[in-house]
Amino acid sequence: MLACLLGGLLACGARPAASQEPGAIANDSRPARPRIGLVLSGGGARGAAHVGVLKTLEALHVPVDAIAGTSMGAVVGGLYASGMSAAEIEKELDTIDWEDAFRDRPQRSRLNFRRKLEDRDFLVQLPLGFREGRFQLPRGLIQGQKLTQLLRELTLPVSHVASFDALPTAFRAVATDLETGAAVTLKDGDLASALRASLSAPGIFAPVEREGRLLVDGGIADNLPIAVIREMNVDRLIVVDVGNPLQGRDNLDDVTTVANQMIAIMVRREGQKQLATLSPDDVVITPEMPRVSSYDFSSLPKAMRLGEQAAVAQQARLAGLSVSPAEYAAYLAAREHPVSVPTIREVRVAAESAGFARQVDDFFGALENKPLDQTLLRRRANRYYGQGLLESLDYRLLPVPDDSGRSDMEFQVRPNSWGPTYVRFGLRLQDDFRGNTSFDAATRVLFTELNALGAEWIWDAQVGGNPRLGTQLYLPLSPRRRWFIEPTALFQIRAVPEYDDDESQVGELRVRSIRFGGSLGREMGQSAELRAGLEREIGQSRVRLGDVSDPPLDFTNNELFTRFTYDSLDSVAFPRSGEGITAQWRRQLSGRSLDRVSDSISLDVRIARSWGRNTFIAWGSAGTLLNDEFADVRSYFPLGGFLNLSGISANSLSGPHYSIGRLVYYRKVGSGGEGFLNVPMYAGMSLEAGNTWTKRTDMSLSGARKDMSLFFGLDTFVGPAWFAIGLDSHGKHAFYLSVGRGF
């Protein structure tokens, strides 16, 4: 439903891509030929038709002296005004990963390591903060970080141009003042932020703060800026209108289409008034695109073709505006300007971002006194923004007076308006259709910005089958969070089922414990972490159900541990690329001293690779108790359940030694995920071989159980949902319905 609503909103404006080059246009004297103004409307993905129109104008040698655009029309027009050709704009639009561009977070593989850890247990994607005594949501579903950076990179060569009249082609962008509703004509300043403001569909994209005003999509106030272009000293107009047509009665069959129709009516009303002011000499181009949705960015090539066809249909009228080949060559030469890579003299923060000076210097100081390295800039920006605590991270290049070729890089850093306290949710439901159902709902409260180094205090609470309450204090020792100290405490109640030789559950222990300790760690880039620590656990176990062979007891454990984790997977729910590795050594000590009781080593490795809609995952896990004669059953490794020998019940096997290998294949099916906010769907299967063993010397492939599963999955906003059937080589089978469980 939101996807449809977005489509309606984006009929008033949509999304970006951009590039550049400076120059000047003389507006004071009229050339012999009429000056031609081009008007480009908003229309979301339909706005790609503007590129096709520009290609036809170039083929017919029709010069464009001024451009006014709204939303997607502003993006295409701004790129053309910055010196790009229609073919260059087409190439940029074709190469952009639009699905990724409309997400704020960097790809998971590029997230800060701590945010990756959160994804494992808190898969509900709801950005919720707590501020001034109340819960608060962001000002838009999309903050537009990636869109802004995309526009910033594409317009970098003209970043020093202060007036849009000084671009290779004079330009205006139209936005709407969110406070007053008035149309705002943007004609100078920073081109990237002007384009970003013009396409900010309210409620979808966060507003852009520019010169003291909150600006949103220009299509709300003026989707067809004909009056704006008339103020730019032009004689003839070419008007391209790609706005959504009104729907017939048969298509107005639900609340979203009715809401979309209402928005389209309001947008068209002002546009019709503007069109009524045109003279017979002006040209109107209205591409016929009945099946191109304003939010379907996979249809951009089709929209460009239809735009080109619509312009060709007007060829007879456009030919009257064309010039000779020599004149057009001179026109093109005037639009060409050399592009050079600026040298960064100084990296600094804007006055309003003074509190982030230390972090900016730590992340971006390496750019100083060197030609701008955009790859390094992009990588560092993704890492800083990937910490998850910033609403926006942007920069401007400011030319150094009387210092040719050098610029200062000024960063604007804005913390989340819904922070600095955040709330995340996790949900896990599993039913094996044998009467064994587990449900857990978790909440994490994250307090951030506790000091200048980015300390965080975390509280976790979980209710359901395995209640828990825990806290962690994350204390980084540098702004880039390499070394850190983390004291922790956790109270939990967990169920430990017991099975007979036939793998039927005969009882259940209830174990209550308090675990506390601390660790020293180091993050290695964005994908790896090494930590070591000491923990103490005090608890008791009691029989809750049935006949359990292990007697109730009170216990105290001391453990030393070292853990290495590597995580470059692009998703926890349905990874398509990357690797995950966890290697851990734990030494269990005597409850009364530091005498060794038992050591354990475990390893988990998974590798995901994809082509097209298909994904393969190779996944292996193993663990062993080195001193198994001293260990008790609470230290045993469990097996059983979906993707852990899918044909048998969860945790129905346990032992001091285990290993399991899995090959998982799944394919993205249907059209889910191709449109905005649609739910991706997957169908797949797994082959599994593994077991638990009493003696390490017994571990062998011949002694492993062979299982398989067939599954169907959905990647929903509350986490992945699975329905699976598991089959075991011993003739057993199991069914699973699971929500909130990732790989």
N, C-alpha and C positions, 0 to 999 in steps of 0.2 A: 504494500500500500504506500509506503514511504517512497518507493521507487517511482510510482505514478505521480505522487505529489511533487517529487523532485522534478519530474519531467515538466509539470506545469510551471513550476517556479523558473526552471531553466529556459522556458519559452521566453521569459523576461531577461534571461541572461545566463551565461554559462562559463566555460572554462578555458584554460590557457595553453599557450606555447608561444615563444617569441625569439627575435634576433635583431640585428642592428647595424648602424653607421650614421655618422654625423653629417651635417652640411647646412646650407642656408637656402631659404627661398626668398626671392624678392617680391614683396607684397605691395610695394609703393607704386610701381608702374605696370600698366597693362601691356602684355605682349600683343602682337597683331592678332594672334589666334585667341579665341575665347578661353578664359581660365575655367578649368573643369574641376568641379567638386564632386567627391564620391561619398555617399552616405551608406553605411553598413549597419544593419539592424542587429539586435540581439536575437537569439534563437537556440542557444545551446549547441548540441552537436550539428544541428541544421545549419549553423553558421559556417561550417566548412564549405558550404556552397559559395561563399565569398571568394574563396581561393580560385574556384573554377571561373568565376566572373573575371577576376584579375588576370588569369591566364588568357582569356579571350581578349581583354583590353590590350594586353601586351602584343598578342598576335595581330591585332588590328592597328597597332601603333597609335593607340589612344593614350595620350599623356594624362596623368592625374596630378593636379596642382595642390589639392587640399583634400583631407580625409577627416570625416567625423564618424565615430563609431560608438556603439553601445554593446557592452558585454562581450560575447564572442566576436561581434563586429569590431569592437574596440581592440581586441587581441589581434585579429587578422590585420586590421587597419594599422595598428601601432607597429606591427612587424614590417609591414610594407613601407610605412612612413620612415622607419629606421634604416631603410636602404636594402632590405631583402627583396628578392624577386619572388614572383608567385611560385616558381618551381622550388625555390629554397624553402618557402613556407610550407609547401606541400610535403617536402621531404621531412621537415621537422614534425609536422602533424602525424605523418605516417610512422615515425620512429618512436614516438612517445608511448610509453606504457601507461595508458590512461587509467586503468584500474588501479595501478600503483600510485599514480599522481594524485588521485582523489583520496588518499589516505595520509594522515598526518605523520604517523609513526614511520620511522625508517623501517625497511624490511627487518623482520625479526632477527635475521642473521647479523644485522648491524646495530641491534639495540645494545644499550648498556647491559652488562652481565647481570646485574641485580634485577633489572626489569625482565630479563629472560627467566630468572628463577621464579618470579611471580607468576609467569604464564603457566607454569606447570600445575599449580594448584588453584589459580584464580582466573578461570577461563572466560568468565562473563565479561563481555566487552562493554562496560558501562562506565564512562568517565564521570565520577561523582566526587565532589569535594564537600568539605564542611568548613564554612567560613562565617564568622560573625554570628554564631549560634544557630545556623540553619544549613541544611543541605543545599548544595548549589551545583548546577550543571553548567557546561561551557555555553558561550554565546552562539555557538554554531556546532552542528554535527561534525563539521570539518573546519579546523583552524586554518587550513590553507598553507601550511609550512612548505610542503613540497611544491605546490603551485607557485608560491612566492619565489622559491629558490630557482625554479625552472625559468620563470620570467626574468629573474635577476641575471642568470647566466646568458640568456638570449639577448638581453638588452645591454649587456656590459659594455660593448664598444661605444654606445651613446650615453653612457651613464653620466658623463660630464656635461651634457647638453642641458642648459637650464631652461630654455624656452622651447616649446614644441614647434614654434615657427622656425627654429634653427635646425630641425631635423631635415634629412634629404627631401621629405615631403611634409608640408605643414600638416599638423594633426591636432585633433581634439578628441578627448574621451569624455563620456557622460556617465556620471554616477548619481546616486540619490542620497540626500541627507537623511539619515535614519531618524533624527529628532524632529525635523520639520516636514519631511516628505518632498522637499523641493529638489528639482533637478540641479545638479552641480556640474558645470563645464570645467574640465581639467585641461589646462593649456600650458602649464609649466611645472617645473620641479622634477621629481623623480618619475621617470616613465614607467618603471616596473610597478611601483605602488599604484600609479594611476590605472594601469591595466587591471591589476589585482582588485582594486576598488570597484571598477566598472562591472566585474563579473561576479560579485559576492552576493549570490542569491540569499536573502535573509532567512535565517533559521537553518539553512544548509551550510553556508560558509560564514565564518565569523566576520563581523564588520571590520573595515580597515580604518584606523585612526590616522587622519591626514590633515595637517594644518588645523588641529583643534576640532575637527568634525568627525563623526562616525559615518562612514560611507558604505553603502551597499549597492546592489545591482542597479545600474542606470535604467534598465528596461522598465522599472516600476514607474518612473516619472517621465521618461522620454525614450521609448524604444526605437524611434525613427528620427534622429536628430537633424531634421531638415532645416529648422530655424537656426541651429548652431552653424551649419555649413554656410548659410547665407551671410553670416557675419565674417566670413573668411575671404571676402573680396573675390567671389567666383561669379561666372557668367552663365554656365550651364551645369546642370546637375545630373548625375547618374545615381539613382536610388535603388538599392538592393534590399528587398524585404523578404526575410526568411522566417518570420514569425509563424507560430503554429496557426493553422486554419481552424475555424470553428467546427465542432463535431455535429453530426446530424443526430436526430432524436434516437435512432437505433443504438448509437454508441454511448448515449448518456444513461448508463445502466447501473452505476454504483456511485458511492459518495466521492471517490477520488476523481472520476471523470467529470462529475458535476463541479467539483472544486477547481479542476483544471480549466473547465469551460469558463468559469467565473473569472479566473485570472486572465485567460486569453481575451475575454470581452473587455476587461478594463484596459489591457495593454493596447488592443486594437483601436479603442475609442480615440485615444490621443493620436495614434498613428494615422487614422483616417483624417483627422483635422489637419495634420501636417501634409498629407498627400494632396489635400484639396487646394493647397497653396501653390502647387507646381504649375509651371507654364507648359504650353504645347511643345516647346523645344526641349524640355527635360525628358529624360529616359527613365522609366521604371522597369526593373527586372524582378519578377516574382517567380523563383524556381518552383516547379510542381514537385513536391516531395511528400506524397500522402502516406508513405510507409517509412519515413525516416523520423524517428523519435528524437526529441530534443535532448534526451539523456542517454541515448544509445551511441556511445563513442566508437563502437566497432563499425558503425556505418559511415565513418568520415569519408572514405574513398568514394562511396556511392553518392554522398552529398556533394562532393567536389565535382563529380561527373555531371550531376543534374544541374549544378550551378553553371557549368560550362555550356551545357546544352541550352539553358535558358538565355544566356548571353548571346550565343550564336543565333538564336531565334530573333534577337533584336539587332542582328548584324547590319541591316539596312540603315537603321537609325543611328547606330554607333559609328558607322563609316563616315558620317558627316562630321564627326569629331576627331577623326584620325589626321595625322600629319605625315609629311613625306619621310622616307627612310632616313634622310640626312638629318632632318629636324628631330626625329625620334632618337637617333644615335646621340645627338647632342643632349637631349633630355636624359637619356640613360647615363651619359658621362657625368652629368651634373649630380646624379644620385650616387655616384661611386666615390668612396672615401677610403683611404688606407686604414687598415685595422692593425693596431699594435698592442702588444701585451704590456700593460702598465707595470712599473716597478713600485712596490709598496714601500713607502718611506717609514710609516708608523702605523701600528695597530692600536686603536683606542676605542673607548666606549662613548656613546652619546651621554649628555649630561643626565638624562633621566634614567640611565642604566649604570650609574656610578657604582652601585653596590655589587656589580658583577665584574668589576675591572680585573680582579685577581684571576677569576676563572677564564675570562677572555684572553688575558695575557698568557695564561698557562696553555690554553688550547691553540691559540692562533699567533702567538708571538713569533713562532718559527717562520711566518710569512714575511717578516720585516726584512728590508734591504735586499729583496730578491724579486725577479719578475713573478707576477702572480701565477701561482700553481693552482689551477682550478681543481685538479684531482685531489690534491692535499686539502684544499679548502673544503671541498665537498665531504671528504672523509672525516675531517675534524668536526665539521658542523653536524654531520649525522651522529657522531659519537656524543657531542655535547647535548644536542637536542634529544638523543636517544636515552638520556637519563630520565626523561619523562616528566620533568618538573617545569618546563618552559612552554608558554603559550605560543611564543614566536621568537625566532632568532633570525635576524636580518642584518644586512650590512649595506653600506654605500661607499663608493669610491669618490673621494673629494680631491680634485686636482690641487697640487701644491703651487701656489702663486710663484711665478718666475722660476719654476723648477721643471723644465720640460721633461715629460715622460714619467714623472713620479706622482704618486697619489697617496693620500692617507686613507686607510680603511677604517671606517667608523661603524661599530656594531651597535644595533639596537636590540636589547635583550629584555623581554617582557615575561615575568613569571606567570604561571597559570592564574587566571582571574578566579578560578574556583578552588585554588589552594590557599595556604600551603599544607593543609591537612586533607588527606584523600581516603576514600573508602572503596574497597574492592570486594567482590563477591565471588564465591565458588560454589558449585553445586555438583553433587555426585549421587547418582541413583543407579542401582543395578539390581536386576531381577533375573534369576536363572530358571524361573517357571517351575521350580521344585519346592516352593515355599520359602526359599532363602532370598530375602530382599534386604538390601542395605541402602540407607539414605543418609547423606551428610550434607549439611549446608554450612558454609564457612564465610566469615567476614574478616577482612583485614583493615585495620585503621593505621594509616601511615602518616606520621608527623615528620615533616621535612624542614629544611633550612634551619636546623637547630644551631648551627654555627657557620662560620665563613667557609669551612671545608666541606660542607654538605652533609653533616651528620643526620641520621634518621633514627627514629624510634618507632618500632613496629609492635602492634598488638594483634594477635590472631585469636579468634574464637570460632569454635565449631560445635554444632549440635547435631544429634542424630545417633547413628549406631556407634560412633566412635567420638565421643565428646572430648574437647581439648581446649585449653586456654594457655597461650604462650606469649612471650615477649622477647624481642631482640633489640639491642642497641648497637647500631652500626656507626662506628667511629673511624672515618677515613683519616689518614695521616698526611694527605696532600690533596690539592684541589682536583687533580685528575683521578683520584681514588685508586691509586695503585695499591699501596699497603693499607690495611685496615685491621682494627680490633673489633670483635663482636662477642660480647657476653650475651648469654641466652638463658631462658628459664621456660619450662614447659610442664604443665599438668595435663595428663591424658588418661582416659579410660578406654581400653581397647579389648575387643573380643578375640579370643584365641580358640578356634574350633578344634575339636579332636575327632578323628575319623578312625573307623575300624579297618581291618585288612581288606574289606570289600569296598573301601572308600565311601562308606556311608557315614554321615555325621552322627556321632553317638553322644556328644556332649559339648560343653563350651565353658572355657575359663573366662573370667572377667578380671583383667589386670589393671590395677590403678597404680600410677607412678608419678613421681615428680623428678624431672631431669633438669639439671642446671650445670652450667660450665661456661667455657669461653674458648675462642679460637683466635689465632693470628693468621691473616691471609694476605694474598697478593693477587690482584686481577692482572691478567696478562692479555692486554688488548681488550677487545670486546667479546671474545669468544672463549676465554679460558680463565680458570681460577684455581689456585692452589692454597689449601689451608690446613692447619694442624691445630689440635686443641685437646682439652681434657674435659670430660663430662662425668658427672656422678648421678646415679639414678637410685632412688629409694622408692620401694613400692611393695605391694602385696597382691597376691592372686587368690581368687576364690572361685569355687565351682558355682556356675550360674545355672547350667542345664545338664541333665543326663548324668552318665557315669564316666568320669574323667579319671584316667589312670594317674595323672600327676597330682600329688596331694597339695592342698592349699599351703601357701608359705609366704613369709615376709622375706624380702631380699634387698640387698644393697649391691650395686655394681659401680665400679670405677672403670672408665675407659679412656685410653689414649687413642687418638685417631689422626690419620693423615688422609686427605681426599683431594684428588685432582679431577676437575670437571672441564670438559671441552664441549661447547655447544654452538654449532653454526647452522642448526636446522632452521628452515624458514617458517616453520609452523610446528606447534605442539599437537594440534588437532589432526591435521593431514599434511605432514611434511612432504614436499616435492623435491627438495634438494638440501644438501648439507650433511653434517656428521654430528653425532653425539657420543661422547665417551665419558664414562665415570669409572674411576679406579680408586679403590678405598682399602686401606689397611686399618684394622682396629685391634687393639690389645685390651682384652678384658682383664681387669686386675681384681685381687682379693677385695672383698667388701670392707675389710678392716685394715688393709695395708696396700702397698703398691706391688705386692708379689704377683707375678704373672699367673693368670688362670688359663686363658686361651687367647690365641691370635686368630683373626679371620682376614681373608683377602677376598675381595669381590671385584668383578669387572663387568661392565655393560657397554657394548659398542653397537651403534646403529648407523647405517649409511643409506641415504635416500638419493635416488637418481630418477629423472623423469625425461620423457620425450612426448611432446604433444600433450594429450590428455592422460597418458599412462605413467604410472609411478611404480618403481620397485624399491623395496626396503630390505636390506640384509641386516639382520639383528641377532646378536648373540649375547648371552649372559652366563656367568659362571661365578661360583663362590665356594670357598672351602674353609673349614675350621682346622687350623694347623695342629691344635692340641685338643682333638675332639673328645679324648677320654675325660677331660676336665669340664667340658661344656654341658650346660643344661638345655632343655628343649626350647627355652625362650630365645636362644641364640641360633636355632636352626633356620635354614632357608626354606621358605614355602614355595610351592608350585601349584598350578591349577587355576583355571579361569580363562577368560577370553585373551587370546594371544600368549597364554602361559600354559600350554597344553589345553586347548580350547574344548576338548571333549569331556573333561572332568570338572568337578565343582571347584570353585575358588579355594585355594589354600588346602586342598584335600591331601596333598603330599607335603612332607617336610623331612628334612634330614640335614646332617652336618656338611654334606657336600652336594652340589647340584650343578647342572649345566643345561642350557637349552639354546637351540638355534632355530631361527625363523626366517622364512622367505615370504614376504608379503607383497602382493600385487593389488593395485586398485586403479580404477579408471573413472575419470570425471564423466558423469552421464547427464543427459538432458541439457537444458539451457541455463540451469542455475549457475549464478556467478557471472554470467556474461553481462547482465545489466546491473545497475547500481543497487546495492543492498539486497539483491536476490540471494537465495541460499544455495551454495554449491552442494551437489549430491555426488556420491561415490558408490561404486559397487566393486567388490574385490574378493580375494581369497587369501588364505595363508597356509603354509606347510610348516609344521613344527616337529622338532625331535628333541626330547630331553627327559630328565628324570632326577630324582634325588637318590643318594646312595649313603649307606651306613659307613662304608669304608672307601677311602680315596682310591685304593687300588682296584675297586670294583667299577670305577667310572669308565664307561666305554660306549661306543655308538650302538653296539649290539644289545646293550642293556637299556637303551633309551626307548621311551614310548614314542610312537609316531601318531601325531594328530593333525587335523586340518580344520579350517573354518571357511564358511561362506558368509559374507557380511554386506550390509547396505548401510551407508553412513551419510549424515547431514552435518554440515558445519554451520551451526546456528549461533545466534548472539549469546546464548547461555552456555555455549560450549558444544563439543561434538556429541552427536546422538548416533547410537549404533543399534542395529538389530542383527544378531549373528546366530548361526548354527554351528556347533562344534562337534566333530567326530573323532573318536579315539580308536587306536589300533586294537584295544582290548574289547571292542564292541560297545563301548559306552558312548553316550551323546549328551549334549547340553544345549540349551537355548539361552540367549542373553538379550536383554534390553538394557541399554546403558546410556546415561546422559552425563556429560561432564568428565569423561575419561579420555585423555589423549594418549598418544604413543609413549 
